[in-house]
Amino acid sequence: QVQLVESGGGSVQAGGSLRLSCAATGISSEYSDRWSIGWFRQSPGRDRDGVACSNSGGGGGGIYYSDFVKDRFTISRDNGRNMVYLQMDNLKPEDTGVYYCAANRVVGGFFPCLSGPYRSWGRGTQVTVSS
């Protein structure tokens, strides 16, 4: 069973940076490239939003960002370590929320990795950005 654990959240001033990490267990590193991985955030009073994702080759490949983060956030992955990261720079107060990582095995057909659906989710890490 795949398990995901996020870390790296915290409180920062606007303009600051954080790097979130997501550690995955239950995925063989040999096949980690078959998994699509996404970062989502849940803000108070708002729906859960896709932030960034990295698609598996079978899911169409590519890296995608929401418009509100694409010039500030960077998703990366280390398949050998089953890790995924979200580097967040120039943070804004509206970036505040609980950030979740999600993973889904995708080997065929395009997968809309900014929306899912995903089978596996972490429990989230809080990010708070003050003005």
Number of C-alpha atoms within 10 A of each C-alpha: 6 13 16 21 18 23 18 14 18 14 14 18 14 17 14 14 18 18 16 22 22 25 17 25 15 10 17 13 16 10 12 20 24 21 21 29 31 30 28 22 23 18 17 10 6 9 9 16 16 21 27 27 29 25 27 24 18 17 21 18 16 12 18 19 21 15 10 11 17 13 12 15 20 19 23 16 17 13 18 12 13 20 20 22 21 23 14 20 17 15 23 20 15 13 21 20 21 18 26 26 31 27 25 22 21 21 16 12 10 14 22 16 30 23 16 16 12 19 10 16 21 20 14 22 21 18 21 19 19 15 10
